[in-house]
Amino acid sequence: MASANPEKVLITGGHELGGVGSVADALQRGFLELGIPAEVISPSNLLSRRRELRDQRILKLLSTTAVFAAPLTRRAICIAHGIPCADVQGWRKLIGIISSFKIANASGAQLAAVSEYTAIHLRALFNIRVDAVIRNPLKPIYLETAGNAPEQRRYITFVGRLNPAKNLHRLLPAICDLLEQDRELCACIIGDGVLRKSLQESVKKNERVQFLGSPNDLEVRDWLRKTKIFVSGNAVEGLGVTYLEALSQGCIVAMPASGGGIELALDRIGSNVQLLPISLERGAVFDVLKKCLQIEISPIEMGPYRARAVAVAYLSLDARRLSGMNNYVGDRSPHALAVGRSQN
């Protein structure tokens, strides 16, 4: 039997884009703070580390892309960052991801979902066992205290990949309507992707819409400190690390009334969090964004999302892998660790 704490942690995420890569980096920091060596590696490099994969002294945290390695791995926790979507990823990839989770279940690896939203869909739609819900951590840079003088908040900001699933192309018309009504506002689009060229073309006559590409974390944090409204349109977001980043920096977050992001601050819906209609109809989105301008932000406790706290949650799940606890029934804390086989 392996010792209570691993001698080392391998975390996959180097091949991923966006939030998954950010989560891997934050987890590495969390384990290091606990005095446990941790390394982030690309899923493509896993097979070259076969000896470590079989080493019971090493805990492996496998991102969705790396779950294929679960049958070859001992002492592994697979992470479901969201539910696969056929309309975005295609049926072949969807079947591949679900098959990987099924194989992980059969191989004895544990499976942690990043939200109750993700866990419930995996169980109900695909009959996949979920052993725990452990929400994503924030990078430490987003938990640092702001400077003495608060930034003037005059931006509506989007951060994420510019692909169809994020629905920025459906939000931009309403954003431009708000810019037209309030001449002091500007829009900031942070990210890159297949839709960037067409999105820029659609607003090329509006000089107050800026596309910034992919700046580093420090620059993103600084832009969020200038932001009044953070907006996102993905109705099937598994959790949304960018929501956490925006809330940590004092933004009003406007998100669809669906997805795992709603779980992050349930008690702040109607204040710090404003829900967009799932239809993303232009007039209704405009009304919500206009309301956001009137909201005064109130501080949110971010302690449960510190990297160290989330690393401890993964260690707790690892420690319970042989305890035989049953009937994980739902979240009761920021990191739900009731572990066992879900009954379907």
C-alpha positions in Angstrom: 0.0 0.0 0.0 1.2 3.5 -0.9 2.1 6.0 1.9 -0.5 8.5 3.0 1.1 11.3 1.0 2.8 10.8 -2.4 6.5 11.5 -2.8 5.7 13.4 -6.0 2.7 14.5 -8.1 2.6 14.4 -11.9 0.0 16.8 -13.4 -1.0 16.7 -17.1 -2.0 19.9 -18.7 0.9 21.2 -20.9 -0.9 20.2 -24.1 -4.2 21.9 -23.2 -5.2 25.5 -24.0 -7.0 28.0 -21.8 -8.3 27.1 -18.4 -7.0 23.6 -18.1 -3.4 24.8 -18.5 -4.0 27.4 -15.8 -5.5 24.8 -13.5 -2.4 22.6 -13.9 0.0 25.4 -13.1 -2.0 26.4 -10.0 -2.2 22.8 -8.8 1.6 22.5 -9.2 2.0 25.6 -7.0 -0.4 24.2 -4.4 1.5 20.9 -4.0 4.8 22.7 -3.8 3.4 24.9 -1.0 2.6 21.6 0.8 6.2 20.5 0.4 5.4 17.8 -2.2 7.4 18.0 -5.5 5.0 18.4 -8.5 5.6 18.5 -12.2 3.3 19.6 -15.1 3.8 17.5 -18.2 2.1 17.3 -21.6 -0.3 14.4 -22.2 1.8 13.6 -25.3 4.8 12.9 -23.0 3.0 10.4 -20.7 4.0 7.2 -22.5 7.7 8.2 -22.1 7.2 8.2 -18.3 5.8 4.7 -18.1 8.0 3.8 -15.0 6.6 6.8 -13.1 3.0 6.0 -14.2 3.3 2.6 -12.5 5.0 3.9 -9.4 2.7 3.8 -6.4 4.7 6.5 -4.6 3.7 9.0 -7.3 0.2 10.5 -7.6 -0.9 11.2 -11.1 -3.6 13.8 -11.9 -4.7 13.2 -15.5 -6.6 15.9 -17.4 -9.3 14.9 -19.8 -6.9 14.7 -22.7 -4.7 12.3 -20.7 -7.3 9.9 -19.3 -6.4 7.4 -22.1 -3.4 6.5 -19.9 -5.5 5.5 -16.9 -5.3 1.7 -17.6 -1.5 2.0 -17.6 -1.4 4.0 -14.4 -1.4 3.2 -10.7 -2.5 5.8 -8.1 -4.3 8.1 -10.6 -7.0 10.6 -10.3 -8.7 11.6 -13.6 -10.2 15.1 -13.9 -13.3 15.8 -15.9 -13.0 19.5 -16.8 -16.4 19.5 -18.5 -18.8 17.4 -20.6 -17.9 16.8 -24.2 -20.1 18.6 -26.8 -20.7 16.9 -30.1 -21.6 20.2 -31.8 -18.2 21.7 -31.0 -15.9 18.7 -30.7 -17.6 16.3 -33.1 -18.9 12.8 -32.4 -15.6 11.1 -32.8 -14.0 13.2 -30.0 -17.0 12.9 -27.8 -17.1 9.1 -28.1 -13.3 9.1 -27.4 -13.6 11.2 -24.2 -16.6 9.2 -22.9 -14.8 5.9 -23.7 -11.7 7.2 -21.8 -13.8 8.0 -18.7 -15.5 4.5 -18.9 -12.0 2.9 -19.1 -10.8 5.0 -16.2 -13.8 3.7 -14.2 -13.1 0.1 -15.1 -9.4 0.4 -14.4 -9.9 1.5 -10.8 -8.7 5.1 -11.3 -10.7 7.7 -9.4 -12.6 10.4 -11.3 -13.0 13.9 -10.0 -15.3 16.4 -11.7 -14.7 20.2 -11.4 -18.4 21.0 -10.7 -21.7 19.4 -9.8 -22.9 20.4 -13.2 -20.2 18.2 -14.9 -20.7 15.4 -12.4 -24.4 15.2 -12.8 -24.3 15.1 -16.6 -21.6 12.5 -16.7 -23.6 10.3 -14.4 -27.1 10.9 -15.9 -26.2 10.9 -19.6 -23.3 8.5 -19.8 -23.6 6.4 -16.6 -20.0 7.3 -15.6 -19.0 7.0 -11.9 -17.8 10.3 -10.4 -15.9 9.9 -7.1 -15.8 13.5 -6.0 -16.3 17.1 -7.0 -13.2 19.3 -6.5 -13.4 22.8 -8.0 -10.5 24.4 -9.8 -7.9 26.6 -8.1 -6.9 30.1 -8.8 -3.3 31.0 -9.6 -1.8 32.9 -6.7 -1.3 36.0 -8.7 -5.1 36.6 -8.7 -5.1 36.5 -4.9 -2.6 39.3 -4.4 -3.9 42.5 -2.9 -4.5 45.4 -5.4 -2.5 48.6 -5.2 -3.5 51.6 -3.1 -5.6 53.4 -5.7 -8.5 51.4 -7.2 -8.5 51.3 -11.0 -11.2 53.2 -12.9 -13.5 50.5 -14.1 -14.6 51.4 -17.6 -14.3 48.1 -19.5 -16.6 45.2 -20.5 -14.1 42.3 -20.8 -14.1 38.8 -22.3 -11.3 36.3 -21.6 -11.2 33.0 -23.4 -10.8 31.1 -26.6 -12.4 32.7 -29.6 -14.4 29.7 -30.8 -18.1 29.1 -31.4 -18.7 27.5 -28.0 -17.9 30.7 -26.2 -20.6 32.6 -28.1 -18.8 35.9 -28.1 -20.2 36.4 -31.7 -23.6 36.4 -30.2 -22.7 38.7 -27.3 -20.9 41.4 -29.3 -23.9 43.1 -30.8 -25.4 43.7 -27.3 -22.0 44.8 -26.1 -21.8 47.3 -28.9 -25.3 48.6 -28.1 -24.2 49.3 -24.6 -21.0 51.1 -25.8 -23.3 53.2 -28.0 -25.4 54.2 -25.0 -22.5 54.8 -22.6 -19.7 56.6 -24.4 -17.3 56.2 -21.5 -17.2 52.4 -21.8 -14.8 50.3 -23.9 -14.7 46.6 -24.6 -11.6 44.4 -24.2 -11.4 41.0 -25.9 -8.6 38.8 -24.5 -7.9 35.5 -26.3 -7.3 34.0 -29.7 -9.0 31.4 -31.9 -10.7 30.6 -35.1 -13.2 33.4 -34.9 -10.9 36.2 -34.1 -10.7 37.5 -37.7 -14.4 37.4 -38.3 -15.1 39.0 -34.9 -12.7 41.8 -35.6 -14.3 42.4 -39.0 -17.7 42.6 -37.4 -16.7 45.5 -35.2 -14.0 47.1 -37.3 -15.8 50.5 -37.3 -15.9 50.6 -33.5 -12.6 51.9 -32.1 -13.7 51.2 -28.5 -13.5 47.4 -29.0 -10.0 46.2 -28.5 -8.6 42.7 -29.3 -5.5 42.0 -27.2 -4.5 38.5 -28.2 -3.0 36.4 -25.4 -1.3 38.5 -22.8 0.4 36.9 -19.7 -1.4 36.5 -16.4 -0.1 39.7 -14.9 -1.5 41.7 -17.8 -4.8 39.8 -17.7 -5.1 40.6 -14.0 -4.4 44.3 -14.6 -7.1 44.4 -17.3 -9.6 42.7 -15.0 -8.9 45.4 -12.4 -10.0 48.0 -15.0 -13.1 45.9 -15.8 -16.7 46.7 -14.6 -18.4 43.8 -16.4 -16.9 40.4 -17.2 -19.0 38.5 -19.8 -19.1 35.0 -21.1 -21.6 33.1 -23.3 -20.8 29.4 -22.9 -23.9 27.8 -21.5 -22.2 24.4 -21.0 -19.1 25.7 -19.3 -17.8 22.9 -17.0 -16.8 25.4 -14.3 -15.0 28.5 -15.7 -11.6 29.5 -14.2 -12.0 32.9 -15.8 -15.1 33.5 -13.8 -13.1 32.9 -10.6 -10.3 35.2 -11.9 -12.9 38.0 -12.7 -14.7 37.7 -9.3 -11.4 37.8 -7.5 -10.6 41.1 -9.1 -13.9 42.8 -8.3 -15.7 42.4 -11.6 -19.4 42.0 -12.0 -19.7 38.6 -13.9 -22.4 38.2 -16.5 -22.8 34.5 -17.4 -25.5 32.3 -19.0 -28.1 30.8 -16.6 -26.6 27.4 -17.1 -23.2 25.6 -16.6 -21.0 24.9 -13.7 -20.0 28.6 -13.2 -23.2 29.3 -11.3 -22.0 27.1 -8.4 -19.0 29.4 -7.7 -21.0 32.1 -6.0 -24.7 31.0 -5.6 -25.3 33.5 -2.8 -24.1 36.3 -5.1 -26.5 35.7 -8.0 -28.3 39.0 -8.4 -25.3 41.0 -7.2 -21.7 40.1 -8.1 -23.1 37.5 -10.6 -25.8 38.4 -13.1 -27.4 35.7 -15.2 -27.8 36.1 -19.0 -30.7 34.4 -20.8 -29.7 31.1 -22.2 -31.1 32.2 -25.6 -28.5 35.1 -25.6 -31.2 37.2 -27.4 -29.6 40.6 -28.1 -32.2 42.8 -26.3 -32.3 40.6 -23.2 -28.5 40.5 -23.1 -28.3 44.3 -23.4 -30.8 44.6 -20.5 -28.6 42.4 -18.2 -25.4 44.3 -19.1 -27.1 47.6 -18.5 -28.1 46.4 -15.1 -24.6 45.3 -14.3 -23.4 48.9 -14.6 -25.6 49.8 -11.5 -24.3 47.0 -9.3 -21.8 47.7 -6.5 -19.3 44.9 -6.1 -18.9 43.2 -2.7 -15.9 41.1 -1.7 -16.1 37.4 -2.1 -14.1 34.9 0.0 -11.7 33.2 -2.3 -9.9 31.0 0.3 -11.5 27.7 -0.9 -10.0 28.3 -4.3 -6.4 28.8 -3.2 -4.1 26.4 -4.8 -3.0 24.9 -1.5 -6.6 24.2 -0.4 -7.4 22.5 -3.7 -4.2 20.4 -3.5 -5.3 19.3 -0.1 -8.7 18.2 -1.5 -6.9 16.0 -4.1 -4.8 14.5 -1.4 -7.9 13.7 0.7 -9.5 12.0 -2.3 -6.3 10.0 -2.9 -6.2 9.0 0.8 -9.7 7.6 0.6 -9.2 5.5 -2.5 -9.3 2.3 -0.5 -11.8 3.3 2.2 -14.8 1.8 0.4 -17.1 4.8 1.1 -20.2 4.7 -1.0 -23.0 6.8 -2.4 -21.5 10.2 -3.3 -24.7 12.2 -3.4 -23.8 15.8 -4.1 -21.9 18.8 -3.0 -21.9 19.9 0.7 -18.8 22.2 0.6 -16.6 24.1 -1.8 -14.8 20.8 -2.4 -17.1 17.8 -2.1 -15.2 14.8 -1.0 -17.8 12.3 -0.3 -16.2 9.5 -2.2 -17.5 6.3 -3.7 -19.4 4.7 -6.4 -22.4 6.7 -7.5 -25.6 4.6 -7.8 -27.5 5.2 -11.1 
